Amino acid sequence: MNDIDKVALILAAGKGKRMKSDIAKVLHKLNGRYIVEYVIDAAREAGLGRQILVIGHQAEMVKKALSGYGVEFALQAEQLGTGHAVMMAEPMLDNFCGDLVVLCGDMPLVKPATIKRLVNERHRLGAAAVVLTAVLDDPGSYGRIVRNDRGLLRAIVEYRDADNEVRSIKEVNTGAYCFDWEALKPILSRLSANNDQKEYYLTDTVSILVGQGKPVGAIIADDPMEGFGINSISELEMVEKLINNGTSGTRKL
């Protein structure tokens, strides 16, 4: 499969309220570079031939900042969830068939090798999708990964919907996925915003695909910090220290 058959869709539309800044979250600097640059670089090094950024808050500022970076942009004018973000990019994928790798623009520690594993695992399983997960000592309020007896994904259960048994699971969703675009595209219209947040969740596609009898896999990140999304200035400073100390497994840049 050629690199052009693999597309990175990087979610970068959020305001990041907890950053307490007017600047879009992905444009905050980490060691002198935009947070999202690390994600773009990881996608490129993993062989994803196109990188599409879904932008929203401060869209023009994000475009200008990354104008020389050779990325494409899809506009999510209203931030109505991760599923909605993919919908906004759909027109740019009209003639595409292949691997759509969804990454979060605030996850700078994700490694190229892990993205490659995500893609390779989808092909190995012949799966409709593969989810990147992490195992945490304290999984907090992250969505839990529920597997079947063959190790395939049965569901991603949001914390608020989980019973005590599911909440005891330490494997969680990082928000990074590899989809077979031909399996994902037809079901986007089935996503519903009938929830407390009135948002369209990409996680719901997993239960739809499983309900169709299609296999959905999951791989565990070697370093749980690969799935860490920066949400505050203190978290930004923590990640910067991890990179500079070489304790995150991420190369210095």
N, C-alpha and C positions, 0 to 999 in steps of 0.2 A: 504494500500500500504506500502511495506517495504521501509526502508531507502535506500536499494540498488537500488530501482526503481527511485531514485532521485539523479541526478548527478549535481554537480556544475562545470561549465566551467568558469574558471577565466582568464580573458584576461590580460596578463602580459608581452607582447612581446615588448612594445614600449620603445623607448630610452628616451623620455621625454626631448626634446631639451631645453625647457624653464627652466629645473632644472639646466642647465649649469654645468653638471657633467658627467664624464665618467661612473659613476655607473648607472646601470639600475634603472629607476624611482621607481619601486616597492621595491627596496632594500634600499632606503633611510630610515633612522631611525625616528620613531615617538614615543617619550617617551621611547627610548631604544629598540624598536621592529621594525622589518621591516613593512612598510606600508601594504604589502600584507598579513602579518600574521593576521591582524585584519579581513580581508575579509575571509580568510580561516577559522578562528575561528567562525565567524558569520555563515558561511555555515554549519559548523559541528553542531553548536548549534541549527540550524534550521532543523537538521535531514537529511541533504544531505549526503548520505552514501559514495559517492566518490567525490573527488575533483581533477579535472584535470586542471593544469595550462598550458596555451598556452604561451610559452616563445620564445624569439627571440634575442633581443639585450642582450649581455652578458649572453647568455643562460647557458653556463657552470658555470658561477659565481652564477646565480640564482639557478641552480640545487644543487650546492655545499652548498649554504647558507641554503637551505630548505631540505637537504638530510635526515634529521632525522624527518621530519614532516609528513611522510606517505602520501604524495601527489603524483599524477602521472603527467607526463609532455608530452606535445605535442609540436613539434617544428614548429614555423612559421619563416622560414629562411628569407623570404622577408615579410616585413610588408605591405600587400596589402589590409588592411581594416578589419573591424570587421567580415564581412561575410566570408572573406578568412580565418580568424582565426578559425572559426567554421569548415570550410572545412578541415583544417589541423588536427583537432581532430577527424574527422569522422571515421578513421580506428580504433580508440580506443572505438568506440561505436557500433561496428558491431552487437553484440548480445543484444544490449540494447533496451528496449522500456519502456518509462516512462517520467518523468519530467526532462527536461534539463534546468537548471537555469543558465543563462549567467550573470556573474557579472564582473565589472571592478576592476582590481587589485589595482587601485589607489583611491578607494572609501572606506576608512577605517571606516566611520561612519554608514555604512549600518547595520541595526539591525537584529538579528535572527528572531524576531517577524515579521518584515516586509517581510523577505524572506518566512516565513511560510504563511503569508497572500497572497503572490504572487502565491504560489503553490495551496493553498486552493481555491483561486478565480478562477484559471484555471479549477479546478475540479467542482466547483459550477456552472460555466457557461457552462461546457463542451466545453471549448474554445480550439482552436489550439494554442493560445498564450495569455499571459497577460503581459503587459508592466508596469514597475514601473515609475510613473511620479512624478513631483513636481510642485507646484504652486509658482511662483516667482513674487514679485512685479516688478522686472526688469528682464524680461526673456531674454534680450540680443539676442545673435545669436543662442540660442539653437533651436533644432527642435521642432516645435509646434505639439501638440496633437489635432487632429480634430476628434470629436465624432459624431456618428449619433444620430437620435432622440431617440434611445433606450439606449444611453449611451455607446454603444460599439464603439470600435475604427474604424474610417473610413480610417485614414491615419496619418502618421507622415510626416510632411512637413518641409523640411530643410529651414532655414531662407532665404537663397539666392533664393529659389524657391517660397517663400511665397508672396502673395499680401498683401496689407495693412490690409485687414480684418483678414487674418490668423495671421499676425504679431501681431495683437492686443490681441491674445490669450495668457493667462499667464500660461497655463499648458504646461509643456515641458517634453521631453524624458530624462530620466536619464541614459539610456544605459544599464539598467538591465531588464531582461526578464525571463519569464518561458514559455518554449515551450513544446508542445507535440512532442517528438522526431520523432514519426512516421508521423507527419504532416510536420515537418521541413525538415527532411532528403531528401525527394524526390524533394524539390524545391531549394535546395542549388545550383544545377547545372543550375538553371535559373537565378541566379544572374549575373549581367553584370558589367564590369569595364568601361563601356562607359560613363564616367563622367570626370569632370575637374581634379579630383585627381587620376584618373585611379585606383580606388579602388573598392572592393566589399563590399557593405554596408549591414549590417544585417537589418537595417531599411527597406530595400527594400522587405524583406520577408513579412512584414506586408501587403503591398499592394498586393502582390501575393496571400497571404492567403485570404484576403478580396475578391479579385477577383475570388477566387475559391468558394466563398460563405461560407467560414468558419468563425465562430465568433472569434474575437480578442478583448480581454478586456483590461482594464487599471485600476490600483489602484493608488491613490495618497499617497505618503509618508507622514506620520504624521509630520515629521521634514524634511523640504526641504534639509537640510544639509546632509541627508543620501545619496543623489544623487550627492554630491559634489566630483569631481575628483581633486586630488592634481596635479597641473601642474608646480609649482614653489616653490622655497625655502620659499618665503614669505607666500605662501598659506599653506605650511607645518607647519610653525611657528604659523599661525593663527589657524589651526586645533588642534595643540598641546595645545594652550591656551584654546580652546573650551572644549577639553577633561578634562584638569586639573581644569577648572572652573566649570565643570559639566553642561555647558550650551548647549551642543549639544544633550543631551539625551543619550549619549553613556557612558557606564560604564568606570571608570578608569581601566587601566590594568597595 
